[in-house]
Amino acid sequence: MIPQLQPNEIELIDWADEFAQQVLAPNAQQWDEEAHFPPEVFEQLCQRGLAAMLLPSDNGGADLSYVASVQIFERLVRGDLGVPFALLLQNNTLRSIWLHGTSEQKERWVPRLVDGSLIGAYVITEPDAGSDAGSMKSTAVSLAGDQWKLNGQKWLLSNSPVADLFVTSVVTQLENGEAGGISTFVLERDMAGLHVGQASETLGARSLPVGDLHFEDLTVDDGHRLGEIGSGMRMALDAVNFARVVWGGIAVGIAEAALEEIIEFLKEREQFGRAIADFQAVQFQLADLACKIEAVRSLTYRAAAAIDLGSRYIELGAMCKKMAGEMVVEVTSACHELLGGRGYLVPHSLERRMRDARLALVADGTTNIQRLVIARSLVGRR
Ligand SMILES: Cc1cc2nc3c(=O)[nH]c(=O)nc-3n(C[C@H](O)[C@H](O)[C@H](O)COP(=O)(O)OP(=O)(O)OC[C@H]3O[C@@H](n4cnc5c(N)ncnc54)[C@H](O)[C@@H]3O)c2cc1C
């Protein structure tokens, strides 16, 4: 069962659609070419409550269901991928602090993440610990007097080059020398010992700033530790699991926009004395692509509804991410191919979408890692 959207949700989805058409789409090509992240546009999205989609409205949130949230992403990415993806990271950062923070931590950081005056990054991946995030090496060692000393290196971090707050997973070591498991700390950009790297060159989603981070003898007090000691991996996985369902919406939005664009082109472009869209072979190809998009949309809304209804959704989320990644790469490649030689001349919006689509194969767990999650639930062993 997929819950009905509320009037405020329909209004916000329509708003996102218009924002994508009027603000994101006209600038997407230029942001891609210049690898430019537009902070003022990001802030506009935050000011509409979209940094805190799931938070109650009396805390500045949009009070949306998961089903509505994935549809917001579906609409926004029709304009551009990088800026909405930065917004997803903002939601994840904020949601972790909201769910696991003390009242002081919430008071200190949540309102400024909600209105976009602080930008958040979610820091898990290390050069030697990607799919196997649990093998991370960065450490936080407990010191006398409520202090922790952090050392480590992280990379491939969305928002990091422009972020103010870093929700960071590290391996904790307690004062008595005992292992404390993976725990989460909130690091602030101006802390001594925190080094934020420059933005990396990326293949697609180029309006998303991506970079690395290292911390060297960075000392923080216990007020910067988020949630229970040892709960860091669970917290990170919760954020990643939510993102996997959102990826369904992202993939549908990108693929549908690409399909619409190529259909317009094929109706205009004539070969052999008729519009290419009139050839049945091409029409069948378009029909197959449309079916694949609809299948992912259905799976995505079902996975999102499972979260809304409080049902188990981890495997559904992994299925959603796997199917979404494969579908969006296939659809954007096919649409690009239907451009003929034009597609090889750059820049072209379908060439950009084809590059953007490949992020769906990697971020928030690669396709093989989704298979792993699904297969373990089927076979019942690791
Ligand atoms: C643009 C971008 C933004 C990102 N943003 C963030 C972020 O904000 N925060 C963050 O923490 N991380 C982020 N990441 C990192 C992302 O989560 C990792 O890249 C991803 O989890 C894969 O890890 P890896 O790159 O180390 O690949 P690896 O783990 O080295 O994998 C390499 C290949 O081996 C395969 N493989 C690995 N293990 C297995 C296995 N057991 N069985 C079968 N195949 C396997 C993988 O599927 C992959 O194809 C981002 C990445 C990108 C590209």
The ligand as an SDF file (V2000), in Angstrom:
LIG
                    3D

 53 58  0  0  0  0  0  0  0  0999 V2000
   30.7600   11.4750   -6.1290 C   0  0  0  0  0  0  0  0  0  0  0  0
   30.8450   10.6280   -4.9000 C   0  0  0  0  0  0  0  0  0  0  0  0
   30.3260   11.1060   -3.7110 C   0  0  0  0  0  0  0  0  0  0  0  0
   30.4770   10.3500   -2.5390 C   0  0  0  0  0  0  0  0  0  0  0  0
   30.0070   10.8860   -1.3510 N   0  0  0  0  0  0  0  0  0  0  0  0
   30.3040   10.2530   -0.1930 C   0  0  0  0  0  0  0  0  0  0  0  0
   29.9880   10.8790    1.0800 C   0  0  0  0  0  0  0  0  0  0  0  0
   29.3690   11.9610    1.1270 O   0  0  0  0  0  0  0  0  0  0  0  0
   30.4010   10.2500    2.2080 N   0  0  0  0  0  0  0  0  0  0  0  0
   31.0760    9.0740    2.1900 C   0  0  0  0  0  0  0  0  0  0  0  0
   31.4370    8.5860    3.2620 O   0  0  0  0  0  0  0  0  0  0  0  0
   31.3710    8.4480    1.0110 N   0  0  0  0  0  0  0  0  0  0  0  0
   31.0110    9.0060   -0.1710 C   0  0  0  0  0  0  0  0  0  0  0  0
   31.3420    8.4210   -1.3670 N   0  0  0  0  0  0  0  0  0  0  0  0
   32.0750    7.1610   -1.3670 C   0  0  0  0  0  0  0  0  0  0  0  0
   31.2280    5.9770   -1.7970 C   0  0  0  0  0  0  0  0  0  0  0  0
   30.3150    5.6290   -0.7960 O   0  0  0  0  0  0  0  0  0  0  0  0
   32.2350    4.8350   -2.1170 C   0  0  0  0  0  0  0  0  0  0  0  0
   32.9340    5.2210   -3.2920 O   0  0  0  0  0  0  0  0  0  0  0  0
   31.5440    3.5020   -2.3190 C   0  0  0  0  0  0  0  0  0  0  0  0
   31.0120    3.0280   -1.1080 O   0  0  0  0  0  0  0  0  0  0  0  0
   32.5160    2.4320   -2.8810 C   0  0  0  0  0  0  0  0  0  0  0  0
   33.7020    2.3810   -2.1840 O   0  0  0  0  0  0  0  0  0  0  0  0
   35.1110    2.4330   -2.9750 P   0  0  0  0  0  0  0  0  0  0  0  0
   35.0540    3.5990   -3.8840 O   0  0  0  0  0  0  0  0  0  0  0  0
   36.2030    2.3660   -1.9960 O   0  0  0  0  0  0  0  0  0  0  0  0
   35.1230    1.1270   -3.8900 O   0  0  0  0  0  0  0  0  0  0  0  0
   35.6410   -0.3360   -3.4670 P   0  0  0  0  0  0  0  0  0  0  0  0
   35.0100   -0.7250   -2.1900 O   0  0  0  0  0  0  0  0  0  0  0  0
   37.1300   -0.3410   -3.5450 O   0  0  0  0  0  0  0  0  0  0  0  0
   35.0440   -1.2260   -4.6160 O   0  0  0  0  0  0  0  0  0  0  0  0
   35.6440   -1.3590   -5.9150 C   0  0  0  0  0  0  0  0  0  0  0  0
   34.8090   -2.3380   -6.7360 C   0  0  0  0  0  0  0  0  0  0  0  0
   34.8120   -3.6180   -6.0910 O   0  0  0  0  0  0  0  0  0  0  0  0
   33.4940   -4.0740   -5.8570 C   0  0  0  0  0  0  0  0  0  0  0  0
   33.4380   -4.8050   -4.5820 N   0  0  0  0  0  0  0  0  0  0  0  0
   33.9150   -4.4080   -3.3660 C   0  0  0  0  0  0  0  0  0  0  0  0
   33.6690   -5.3460   -2.4270 N   0  0  0  0  0  0  0  0  0  0  0  0
   32.9970   -6.3400   -3.0410 C   0  0  0  0  0  0  0  0  0  0  0  0
   32.4420   -7.5890   -2.6280 C   0  0  0  0  0  0  0  0  0  0  0  0
   32.4950   -7.9870   -1.3360 N   0  0  0  0  0  0  0  0  0  0  0  0
   31.8210   -8.3650   -3.5300 N   0  0  0  0  0  0  0  0  0  0  0  0
   31.7420   -7.9880   -4.8320 C   0  0  0  0  0  0  0  0  0  0  0  0
   32.2440   -6.8190   -5.2930 N   0  0  0  0  0  0  0  0  0  0  0  0
   32.8500   -6.0040   -4.4160 C   0  0  0  0  0  0  0  0  0  0  0  0
   32.6410   -2.8040   -5.8060 C   0  0  0  0  0  0  0  0  0  0  0  0
   31.2960   -3.1000   -6.1580 O   0  0  0  0  0  0  0  0  0  0  0  0
   33.3520   -1.9170   -6.8220 C   0  0  0  0  0  0  0  0  0  0  0  0
   32.8600   -2.1850   -8.1140 O   0  0  0  0  0  0  0  0  0  0  0  0
   31.1340    9.1040   -2.5680 C   0  0  0  0  0  0  0  0  0  0  0  0
   31.6050    8.6100   -3.7900 C   0  0  0  0  0  0  0  0  0  0  0  0
   31.4790    9.3420   -4.9470 C   0  0  0  0  0  0  0  0  0  0  0  0
   32.0310    8.8100   -6.2410 C   0  0  0  0  0  0  0  0  0  0  0  0
  1  2  1  0
  2  3  1  0
  2 52  2  0
  3  4  2  0
  4  5  1  0
  4 50  1  0
  5  6  2  0
  6  7  1  0
  6 13  1  0
  7  8  2  0
  7  9  1  0
  9 10  1  0
 10 11  2  0
 10 12  1  0
 12 13  2  0
 13 14  1  0
 14 15  1  0
 14 50  1  0
 15 16  1  0
 16 17  1  0
 16 18  1  0
 18 19  1  0
 18 20  1  0
 20 21  1  0
 20 22  1  0
 22 23  1  0
 23 24  1  0
 24 25  2  0
 24 26  1  0
 24 27  1  0
 27 28  1  0
 28 29  2  0
 28 30  1  0
 28 31  1  0
 31 32  1  0
 32 33  1  0
 33 34  1  0
 33 48  1  0
 34 35  1  0
 35 36  1  0
 35 46  1  0
 36 37  1  0
 36 45  1  0
 37 38  2  0
 38 39  1  0
 39 40  1  0
 39 45  2  0
 40 41  1  0
 40 42  2  0
 42 43  1  0
 43 44  2  0
 44 45  1  0
 46 47  1  0
 46 48  1  0
 48 49  1  0
 50 51  2  0
 51 52  1  0
 52 53  1  0
M  END
$$$$
